[in-house]
């Protein structure tokens, strides 16, 4: 009787833990129900039917270096198992059981088929679609941006058998067709898998860098003149001033805010759209804002350092945009303070 109760309660406990871990680590990107967002949808039956437990565990553990999906190296094996149990509950399909044997195919022939049938979505050399999976940065009829097949994390997680099963099955609810709908055969799948195995890129998981968290300058002027200088520098670079706001607004009683601490909000909508297409999470740091603080020691002007964003978001595509934003902040602040 006791062993029967344990057999019943342990899976239920694992599902509860998995649901909690999913809400904590995954739901923000993949959706509370797994329907997707910044991350790909996980509740698709055609995905869970081909995704082995090992694939899910390795994906969670290793992430996708340089892409949006981060690694979760600190999760224990039992926590990984609980997360996988929760993911399996999203669709009534059993986990696949694959042979570990590699497939033998003609990579040169597979390359020809990839160029014809796959490259338009997955990108040249399987580098993946640009942007993320939310509606703002993808075609309206595509629920996801095609993943990077060359990514080292994907290559490590996906077995040959899983790749073949995905090609043969397709993925209903996404633009991914089955090979049969393209007039291709099981032998063609072997050739495509052989080519996909030539695409691996050894991208490195992004680590914290030595960039300062903020860009900060001492101003040669008082608070009022510094703010006026900032406005002129912002407008001179085709930004629109949105508002001035006391830093403590909403935190202190109205009228009791520190009048010597002010934030200047501004925006360039072309830059805004470009950044959001690369990664909508950049919106957490927009619109652009610079803080001016006057103390007995003088006036300090500071902003966040955008060059830290690529590490925080694990998205190499942000590097160029973050560098441009860093240079823009530095130029504006320097012009206003010197």
C-alpha positions in Angstrom: 0.0 0.0 0.0 2.8 2.4 0.9 4.7 1.6 -2.3 1.6 2.3 -4.3 1.1 5.7 -2.7 4.7 6.6 -3.3 4.3 5.5 -7.0 1.4 7.9 -7.3 2.7 10.8 -5.3 6.2 11.1 -6.7 5.1 11.8 -10.2 2.6 14.4 -8.9 5.3 16.0 -6.9 7.6 16.1 -9.9 5.0 17.8 -12.0 4.3 20.4 -9.3 8.0 21.2 -9.0 8.4 21.3 -12.8 5.4 23.6 -13.1 7.0 25.9 -10.5 10.4 25.8 -12.2 8.8 26.5 -15.6 7.0 29.6 -14.2 10.2 30.8 -12.7 12.6 30.3 -15.6 10.7 29.7 -18.8 7.3 31.2 -18.9 8.4 34.8 -19.6 9.8 33.8 -23.0 7.9 30.6 -23.9 4.5 31.6 -22.5 2.7 30.4 -19.4 1.1 27.6 -21.4 4.0 27.0 -23.7 2.4 28.7 -26.6 5.5 30.8 -27.3 6.5 34.5 -27.4 10.1 35.6 -27.4 10.9 31.9 -27.2 9.5 29.2 -29.5 6.2 27.4 -28.7 6.8 24.3 -26.6 3.3 22.9 -26.5 3.1 21.8 -30.2 2.3 18.1 -30.4 4.6 17.8 -33.4 7.5 19.2 -31.4 7.0 17.1 -28.3 6.5 14.0 -30.5 10.0 14.3 -31.9 11.9 16.0 -29.0 13.5 13.3 -26.8 13.9 13.8 -23.1 17.7 14.0 -23.6 17.1 16.7 -26.2 15.0 18.7 -23.8 17.5 18.3 -20.9 20.6 19.2 -22.9 18.8 22.2 -24.4 17.8 23.5 -20.9 21.3 22.8 -19.5 23.4 24.2 -22.4 21.0 26.7 -24.0 21.8 28.2 -27.4 25.1 30.1 -27.1 24.8 33.5 -28.6 21.1 33.2 -29.3 18.2 34.2 -27.1 17.9 30.9 -25.2 20.2 31.0 -22.1 21.8 28.1 -20.4 20.7 26.8 -17.0 23.8 25.0 -15.6 22.8 25.3 -12.0 19.6 23.2 -12.2 20.0 19.8 -10.7 19.3 16.6 -12.5 16.1 16.1 -10.6 15.0 19.7 -11.4 15.7 19.0 -15.1 13.7 15.9 -14.9 10.8 17.8 -13.3 10.9 20.4 -16.0 10.8 17.8 -18.7 7.9 16.1 -17.0 6.0 19.4 -17.0 6.8 20.0 -20.7 5.5 16.5 -21.5 2.2 17.4 -19.8 1.6 20.1 -22.5 0.6 17.6 -25.1 -0.7 14.1 -25.0 2.1 12.5 -27.0 4.7 10.0 -25.7 8.4 10.7 -25.6 10.2 9.2 -28.6 12.8 6.5 -28.1 15.6 6.9 -30.7 18.5 4.8 -31.7 21.8 6.4 -30.9 23.3 5.3 -34.2 24.4 8.1 -36.6 22.8 8.2 -40.0 24.7 7.7 -43.2 23.8 10.2 -46.0 25.2 12.2 -48.8 26.0 15.7 -47.4 26.7 17.2 -50.9 23.3 16.1 -52.1 21.8 17.3 -48.8 23.3 20.7 -49.3 21.5 21.1 -52.6 18.1 20.2 -51.0 18.8 22.5 -48.1 19.5 25.5 -50.4 16.3 24.8 -52.3 13.9 24.0 -49.5 15.3 25.2 -46.2 17.6 28.1 -46.6 14.8 30.7 -47.1 13.7 30.1 -43.5 16.8 28.8 -41.6 19.2 31.1 -43.3 22.4 30.6 -45.2 24.5 27.7 -43.6 21.7 27.2 -41.1 22.5 30.4 -39.2 18.8 30.9 -38.3 16.2 33.6 -38.8 16.9 37.1 -37.5 15.1 38.6 -34.5 13.0 36.6 -32.1 9.7 34.8 -32.1 7.3 37.5 -31.1 4.9 39.0 -33.6 6.8 42.4 -33.8 9.9 40.8 -35.3 8.5 38.0 -37.5 6.0 37.6 -40.4 2.4 37.6 -39.1 1.8 34.1 -40.4 4.9 32.6 -38.7 4.5 31.7 -35.0 8.3 31.3 -34.6 11.5 32.5 -36.2 13.3 29.5 -37.7 16.0 28.2 -35.3 19.7 28.3 -36.0 20.6 24.7 -37.1 24.3 25.5 -36.9 24.2 26.5 -33.3 26.5 24.4 -31.1 23.8 24.0 -28.5 21.2 22.7 -31.0 23.8 20.4 -32.7 24.7 19.0 -29.3 21.1 18.4 -28.2 19.6 17.0 -31.4 20.4 13.4 -32.4 20.5 12.3 -36.0 17.3 10.4 -35.4 15.5 13.4 -34.0 16.6 15.5 -37.0 15.3 12.9 -39.4 12.0 12.5 -37.5 11.5 16.3 -37.6 12.1 16.4 -41.4 9.7 13.5 -42.0 7.0 14.8 -39.8 7.2 18.5 -40.2 5.7 20.7 -37.6 2.0 21.7 -37.8 1.4 25.2 -36.5 4.7 26.5 -37.9 6.0 27.0 -41.5 8.0 23.8 -41.2 6.6 21.3 -43.8 7.1 17.5 -44.0 9.5 16.2 -46.6 6.7 14.2 -48.2 4.8 17.5 -48.8 7.8 18.7 -50.8 8.0 15.5 -52.8 11.1 14.2 -50.9 11.8 10.7 -49.5 13.2 9.1 -46.4 16.5 8.8 -48.2 16.5 12.5 -48.8 16.1 13.0 -45.1 19.3 11.1 -44.5 21.1 13.3 -46.9 19.8 16.5 -45.3 20.8 15.3 -41.9 24.3 14.5 -43.2 24.5 18.1 -44.4 23.2 19.6 -41.2 26.0 17.9 -39.3 28.5 19.9 -41.4 27.1 23.2 -40.2 28.1 23.2 -36.5 29.6 26.5 -35.3 31.5 26.5 -32.0 29.8 29.6 -30.6 30.7 30.4 -27.0 28.2 30.9 -24.2 28.3 34.6 -23.3 30.0 35.4 -20.1 30.0 38.5 -17.9 32.3 41.1 -19.4 34.3 43.9 -17.7 32.1 46.7 -19.1 30.9 49.1 -16.4 27.2 48.9 -15.6 26.8 52.7 -16.1 28.3 55.4 -18.3 29.1 58.3 -15.9 30.5 61.8 -16.4 31.1 64.7 -14.0 29.5 67.9 -15.4 31.3 71.3 -15.5 27.9 73.0 -15.2 25.1 73.3 -12.6 22.0 71.2 -12.8 19.9 73.5 -14.9 22.6 74.2 -17.5 23.6 70.5 -17.7 19.9 69.7 -18.4 19.8 72.4 -21.1 23.0 71.1 -22.7 21.6 67.5 -22.7 18.4 68.6 -24.4 20.4 70.4 -27.2 22.7 67.3 -27.6 19.7 65.0 -27.8 17.8 67.0 -30.3 20.9 67.6 -32.4 21.1 63.8 -32.9 17.5 63.5 -34.2 16.0 62.3 -30.9 12.7 63.5 -29.6 12.5 64.6 -26.0 9.7 62.8 -24.2 9.8 64.3 -20.7 11.8 65.4 -17.7 11.0 63.6 -14.5 12.2 63.6 -10.9 13.9 60.3 -10.2 11.8 59.8 -7.1 8.5 60.5 -8.8 6.0 57.8 -7.8 8.3 56.8 -4.9 8.0 59.8 -2.7 5.0 62.0 -1.8 4.0 64.4 -4.5 6.0 67.6 -3.9 8.5 65.8 -1.6 10.8 64.5 -4.4 14.4 65.5 -4.5 14.5 68.3 -7.0 18.2 67.9 -7.7 17.8 64.4 -9.2 16.2 64.5 -12.7 15.8 62.0 -15.5 15.6 63.0 -19.2 13.6 60.7 -21.4 14.1 60.8 -25.2 13.6 58.5 -28.2 14.5 58.0 -31.8 11.7 55.8 -33.2 13.8 54.4 -36.1 16.4 53.2 -33.5 13.6 51.9 -31.3 12.1 49.8 -34.0 15.5 48.4 -35.0 16.4 47.4 -31.5 13.0 45.8 -30.8 13.2 43.7 -34.0 16.6 42.3 -32.8 15.2 41.5 -29.4 11.9 42.9 -27.9 13.4 42.5 -24.4 15.4 45.7 -25.1 12.1 47.5 -24.5 12.9 47.0 -20.8 15.6 49.7 -21.2 13.7 52.0 -23.5 13.0 54.8 -24.0 16.5 56.2 -23.7 17.1 58.0 -20.4 19.9 59.9 -18.8 20.0 60.8 -15.0 21.4 64.0 -13.7 22.2 64.2 -10.0 23.4 67.3 -8.2 25.2 66.8 -4.8 27.6 68.9 -2.7 30.4 67.4 -4.8 29.0 68.6 -8.1 26.8 67.3 -10.9 26.9 63.7 -12.1 25.4 62.6 -15.4 24.9 58.9 -16.0 23.0 56.3 -18.1 22.9 52.5 -18.3 25.7 50.9 -20.4 24.0 49.2 -23.3 27.1 47.0 -23.9 26.1 44.9 -20.9 22.8 44.0 -22.6 24.3 41.3 -24.9 25.5 39.3 -21.9 22.2 39.8 -20.0 20.1 38.7 -23.0 22.5 36.1 -24.5 22.0 37.5 -28.0 25.0 38.2 -30.2 22.8 40.0 -32.7 22.6 42.8 -30.1 26.3 43.5 -30.1 26.4 46.0 -32.9 23.2 47.8 -31.8 24.5 48.0 -28.2 27.8 49.4 -29.3 26.0 52.1 -31.3 23.8 52.9 -28.4 26.8 53.1 -26.0 28.6 55.5 -28.3 25.5 57.6 -28.7 25.0 57.9 -24.9 28.7 58.7 -24.4 28.7 61.4 -27.1 25.6 63.1 -25.7 26.7 63.0 -22.1 30.2 64.2 -23.0 29.0 67.0 -25.1 26.6 68.2 -22.3 29.2 68.0 -19.6 32.5 69.3 -21.0 
